Amino acid sequence: MTAPHRTTGWEYFITKQNWDPNAPLARSSFELQPFCSRTDGGQMPSFEVSIDCNVPYRTGYQVILGVWTIYDTGNAFYQVIDANMKP
């Protein structure tokens, strides 16, 4: 990290198996519950953060959304990655 912040936590979401990749990406494209999360309770993270997650079974093109929630503001950082899931 180039600028660590006191952290509430981290959450990771994945698109639903039958989402439409040709439609605009929306919150409704993702599962409601995170498949992985970690609570940091306001602690300052180190400059490298590693979180082990078990990614749910999916096939085909999927998107994974990571949310880093900052503790002392109403802000969060969002990052998405494209994933080609093979059975």
C-alpha positions as CSV (number, residue, x, y, z in Angstrom):
1,M,0.0,0.0,0.0
2,T,1.2,3.5,-0.7
3,A,-1.1,5.1,1.9
4,P,-2.4,2.7,4.6
5,H,-5.5,3.8,6.5
6,R,-7.1,2.5,9.7
7,T,-9.2,-0.3,8.5
8,T,-12.7,-1.6,9.4
9,G,-12.3,-4.6,7.1
10,W,-12.1,-6.3,3.8
11,E,-14.8,-8.1,1.8
12,Y,-14.8,-10.0,-1.4
13,F,-17.8,-10.6,-3.7
14,I,-18.2,-12.7,-6.8
15,T,-20.7,-12.4,-9.7
16,K,-23.7,-14.8,-9.7
17,Q,-23.1,-17.8,-11.9
18,N,-25.7,-16.8,-14.5
19,W,-25.0,-13.0,-14.5
20,D,-25.1,-11.2,-17.9
21,P,-21.6,-10.1,-18.8
22,N,-23.1,-8.1,-21.8
23,A,-25.1,-5.9,-19.4
24,P,-23.6,-3.0,-17.4
25,L,-22.0,-4.3,-14.3
26,A,-24.2,-3.6,-11.3
27,R,-24.4,-4.5,-7.6
28,S,-27.2,-6.9,-8.5
29,S,-24.7,-8.8,-10.7
30,F,-22.9,-10.0,-7.5
31,E,-23.9,-12.4,-4.7
32,L,-25.3,-10.5,-1.7
33,Q,-22.9,-12.1,0.8
34,P,-19.2,-11.8,0.6
35,F,-17.4,-15.1,0.0
36,C,-14.5,-13.9,2.1
37,S,-14.1,-11.2,4.7
38,R,-11.7,-10.0,7.4
39,T,-12.4,-7.6,10.2
40,D,-9.5,-5.4,11.3
41,G,-11.4,-3.3,13.9
42,G,-9.7,0.0,13.2
43,Q,-6.1,-1.3,13.1
44,M,-3.5,0.1,10.7
45,P,-2.6,-2.5,8.1
46,S,1.0,-3.3,7.1
47,F,2.2,-2.2,3.7
48,E,1.4,-5.7,2.4
49,V,-1.9,-7.4,3.1
50,S,-2.5,-11.0,2.4
51,I,-5.9,-12.7,2.9
52,D,-6.5,-16.3,2.1
53,C,-10.0,-16.9,0.6
54,N,-11.8,-19.9,-0.8
55,V,-13.3,-18.8,-4.1
56,P,-16.8,-20.3,-4.7
57,Y,-17.1,-22.7,-7.6
58,R,-18.0,-20.9,-10.8
59,T,-17.5,-21.6,-14.5
60,G,-16.8,-19.1,-17.3
61,Y,-16.2,-15.4,-17.1
62,Q,-16.7,-13.9,-13.6
63,V,-15.8,-10.7,-11.8
64,I,-14.5,-10.5,-8.3
65,L,-15.0,-7.3,-6.3
66,G,-12.8,-6.4,-3.4
67,V,-13.9,-3.8,-0.9
68,W,-11.5,-2.2,1.6
69,T,-13.5,-0.2,4.2
70,I,-11.8,2.6,6.0
71,Y,-12.4,2.8,9.7
72,D,-12.5,6.6,10.5
73,T,-14.3,7.8,7.5
74,G,-17.3,6.8,5.4
75,N,-15.0,5.8,2.5
76,A,-14.0,2.6,1.0
77,F,-11.7,1.5,-1.9
78,Y,-13.1,-0.8,-4.6
79,Q,-11.2,-3.0,-7.0
80,V,-12.5,-5.6,-9.5
81,I,-10.7,-8.3,-11.3
82,D,-11.8,-10.4,-14.3
83,A,-11.5,-14.1,-13.8
84,N,-12.0,-17.0,-16.3
85,M,-13.1,-19.9,-14.1
86,K,-12.5,-23.4,-15.4
87,P,-14.2,-26.5,-14.1
